Amino acid sequence: MRLLVVEDDQRIAGFIVQALKQSGFAVDHCGDGESGLRMALGTIYDAAIVDLMLPKLDGAMLIQRLRAEKSSVPILILSAKSSVEDRIHGLEKGGDDYLVKPFAMGELLARVQALIRRATHPSEASVLEAADLKLDLLRREVTRAGKKLDLQRREFSLLEYLLRNRGRTVTKMMILEHVWDFSFDPQTNVVDVLVYRVRQKVDKEFEPKLIQTVRGSGYVLDAP
């Protein structure tokens, strides 16, 4: 899978590109709209991530021109603008989804994967499962034993990441890179706190316990 990232903020772009590559994607990056348009028209991409505020050619115009050229590449719009009108404007230009900055990297990855899945397998279910735990990516809902669990955005992203890596140990640094936004302090215990919060909702009242600590390594989610 090859993705295009069009983002002029080098720091944000670096985080996005790194996270996408760690998730197994091949990634091309450019920092202005004109280059983004040229690359998108000259290469076949599985999805594109486009910032709206770009030099030379803004993101909305880039998307509009792509659609005028009959490009059907799925596009996730990034923007600091969060009003309903801004979102509508971006989607009307031809974007497929809209993510407001700042955002959790896990959410960006989930949205990109959902866009690709809908484009390639429109009827494919978008539910991750382990035992009686179900996470619906499209509805953004989590249930266990049929009971709906109320997870905050970052808790949802962590649980999704653990489910996507079911049976594999993920380190704290991996969680920071995939779930957090751009301002975390890796010396804090934020991962432990977040895992604790998710466990309280996912495991406390249920059996079997799904989220386990791997001493000295990280965490693993799996059903016995």
C-alpha positions in Angstrom: 0.0 0.0 0.0 1.4 3.4 -1.0 0.2 6.7 0.6 0.8 10.3 -0.2 1.2 12.9 2.6 0.8 16.5 1.6 1.7 18.6 4.7 3.9 21.7 4.9 4.6 21.5 8.7 7.8 19.3 8.7 7.3 18.3 12.3 3.8 17.0 11.9 4.7 15.5 8.5 7.6 13.6 10.2 5.3 12.1 12.8 2.7 11.1 10.2 5.2 9.5 7.8 7.0 7.6 10.6 3.7 6.2 12.0 2.5 5.2 8.5 5.8 3.5 7.7 5.8 1.6 11.0 2.3 0.4 10.1 3.7 -1.1 6.9 2.8 1.6 4.3 5.1 2.9 1.7 4.9 6.7 2.0 5.7 9.7 -0.3 5.7 13.2 1.2 5.7 16.7 -0.2 5.3 20.1 1.4 3.2 22.2 -1.1 0.0 21.8 -3.1 1.6 22.0 -6.5 4.0 19.2 -5.8 1.2 17.2 -4.2 -1.0 17.6 -7.3 1.8 16.6 -9.6 2.6 13.5 -7.5 -1.0 12.5 -7.1 -1.6 12.6 -10.8 1.7 10.9 -11.7 1.6 8.0 -9.2 -1.1 5.5 -8.2 -1.8 5.8 -4.5 -4.1 3.8 -2.2 -4.9 7.0 -0.2 -3.8 10.6 0.3 -3.6 12.7 3.4 -3.9 16.4 2.5 -3.5 19.4 4.7 -5.8 22.3 3.8 -3.4 25.2 4.5 -0.7 24.6 1.9 1.7 26.9 0.1 1.5 27.4 -3.7 -1.9 25.6 -4.0 -4.2 25.1 -1.0 -5.5 21.7 -0.1 -9.1 22.3 -1.2 -8.0 23.4 -4.7 -5.7 20.4 -4.9 -8.5 18.1 -4.1 -10.9 19.8 -6.6 -8.3 19.5 -9.4 -7.7 15.9 -8.6 -11.4 15.1 -8.9 -11.6 17.2 -12.1 -9.0 14.8 -13.5 -11.2 11.9 -12.5 -8.8 10.7 -9.7 -10.7 8.5 -7.3 -7.9 8.2 -4.7 -9.4 8.3 -1.1 -8.5 11.5 0.6 -8.2 12.3 4.3 -8.3 16.0 4.9 -6.2 17.5 7.8 -7.0 20.9 9.1 -6.8 23.1 12.3 -10.2 24.4 11.2 -12.9 22.6 13.2 -16.2 24.4 12.3 -19.0 22.4 10.6 -18.8 24.8 7.6 -15.1 24.1 7.1 -15.7 20.4 7.2 -18.5 20.6 4.7 -16.4 22.8 2.4 -13.6 20.3 2.4 -15.9 17.3 1.8 -17.7 19.1 -1.0 -14.4 19.7 -2.8 -14.0 15.9 -3.0 -12.4 14.9 0.3 -13.6 11.5 1.8 -12.9 12.2 5.5 -11.9 15.1 7.7 -9.6 15.1 10.8 -9.1 18.1 13.0 -5.7 19.0 14.4 -4.4 18.1 16.9 -5.3 14.4 16.6 -4.2 11.1 18.0 -2.0 9.2 15.5 -4.0 6.0 16.2 -7.1 7.8 14.9 -5.4 9.0 11.8 -4.2 5.4 11.1 -7.7 4.0 11.7 -9.3 6.5 9.3 -6.7 5.9 6.6 -7.2 2.2 6.9 -11.0 2.6 6.8 -10.8 4.7 3.7 -8.6 2.1 1.9 -10.9 -0.7 3.1 -14.0 1.0 1.8 -12.3 1.8 -1.5 -11.1 -1.8 -2.1 -13.6 -3.9 -0.2 -16.8 -1.8 0.3 -18.8 -4.6 1.8 -16.1 -5.9 4.1 -16.9 -5.7 7.8 -14.9 -3.2 9.8 -15.0 -4.9 13.2 -12.1 -6.0 15.3 -12.8 -8.8 17.8 -11.2 -10.8 20.7 -13.4 -13.2 22.7 -16.7 -11.2 23.4 -15.0 -7.8 22.8 -15.9 -6.0 19.6 -14.6 -2.7 18.2 -16.5 -1.2 15.3 -14.2 1.1 13.3 -17.0 2.7 11.2 -19.4 3.3 14.0 -16.6 4.1 16.5 -18.3 1.8 19.0 -17.0 -0.8 21.5 -19.0 -3.6 23.1 -18.1 -6.4 25.5 -20.6 -9.3 26.1 -23.1 -7.1 24.2 -22.7 -4.1 26.6 -21.7 -0.8 25.1 -18.5 0.6 26.5 -17.9 4.4 26.7 -14.3 5.0 25.5 -12.8 8.4 25.0 -11.0 9.1 21.7 -7.5 8.1 22.9 -8.8 5.1 24.8 -10.5 3.9 21.6 -7.2 4.4 19.6 -5.3 2.4 22.2 -7.8 -0.5 22.2 -7.8 -0.5 18.4 -4.0 -0.6 18.3 -3.9 -3.5 20.7 -6.6 -5.4 18.8 -4.8 -4.9 15.5 -1.7 -6.4 17.1 -3.6 -9.1 18.9 -1.3 -11.7 20.4 1.8 -9.5 19.9 3.5 -7.5 22.6 3.6 -3.8 21.9 6.0 -1.6 23.8 5.3 1.7 25.5 7.2 3.5 22.8 5.2 1.8 20.1 2.0 2.9 21.9 3.2 6.5 22.2 4.1 6.6 18.5 0.8 5.1 17.3 -1.8 6.5 19.8 -0.5 9.8 21.0 -0.5 13.3 19.4 2.6 15.5 18.8 3.2 16.8 22.3 3.8 13.8 24.5 6.6 13.4 27.0 8.0 9.9 26.8 9.4 10.2 30.3 5.9 10.3 31.9 3.7 7.4 32.8 0.9 8.4 30.4 0.9 5.0 28.7 0.5 3.2 32.0 -2.4 5.5 33.0 -4.1 5.1 29.6 -3.8 1.3 29.7 -5.2 1.3 33.3 -8.2 3.4 32.1 -8.9 1.0 29.2 -8.6 -2.0 31.5 -11.1 -0.6 33.9 -13.6 -0.4 31.1 -12.7 -3.5 29.1 -11.6 -6.0 31.7 -12.8 -5.0 35.2 -16.3 -6.4 35.0 -15.6 -9.2 32.5 -13.9 -12.5 32.1 -11.5 -13.5 30.7 -9.1 -10.6 31.2 -7.8 -9.7 27.8 -5.1 -7.0 28.4 -2.0 -8.4 30.0 1.3 -6.8 31.1 4.4 -8.3 29.7 7.0 -7.4 32.4 9.8 -5.3 31.0 8.4 -5.2 27.5 4.9 -3.7 27.3 1.4 -5.0 26.8 -0.5 -7.7 24.9 -4.2 -8.2 24.2 -5.4 -11.7 23.5 -8.1 -14.1 24.4 -7.1 -17.4 26.1 
